[in-house]
Amino acid sequence: MPHAKIPRKSTNIDMTAMCDVAFLLLTFFMLATKFKPEEPVVVKTPSSISSIILPDKDVMLLTVDAKGRIFFAIDNKLKRKELIEDLNASKDLKLTEAEKNSFALGASVGVPLGQLKQYLSSTPEQQKSMDATTPGIPVDTAVNVPTNELGDWIVSARTTNPAVRICIKADGDASYPNVSKIIKTLEGYKIFKFNLITNLKSIPQGTAAYIEANSGTGEKK
């Protein structure tokens, strides 16, 4: 007995709704995305064979440029606001709410505390001009001295975020005494664990590090 054949019809899917959703999402991300603030200085880090992975959050970054100037930054914006409020109270900086928000949304800071209020109340263009001439954050080998303002930044950062990890990013042309002062400051606060940021390079063949890294790759005979 013959079967009735059902006529085939092409499937027509209305993509209008999907296109609308895609454009709405695209528009949302374009309007809501905040770009990372531009760093005040660019440093060329030296190379090393260390392959230790740096932490990806709760990072305190101490940058040393080729002139030996020190810049301070932390990545957590909420903690940045807490930090500047703590530093404002302990050092009586008399910062306004707008100036605190400027710090919370900004990048690295490399000015002495006496110039911080002027720096945070300036426009981005003015801040960029000040970054070019600033002497950097004052530092000394002793911790409890007025000339070591870096110690105040470190104490406030660790007070507001005990889980913060410290990384030092120094230019390859920076003199060692400038980096040594940072290390001495950390040692003064009993901080002996920190990371030095470098560029990764291949391990030279024939060295002890090369033999150790490749000790498990050979075939057993």
Order of alpha helices (4+ residues) and beta strands (2+ residues): alpha-beta-beta-beta-alpha-alpha-alpha-alpha-alpha-beta-alpha-beta-beta-alpha
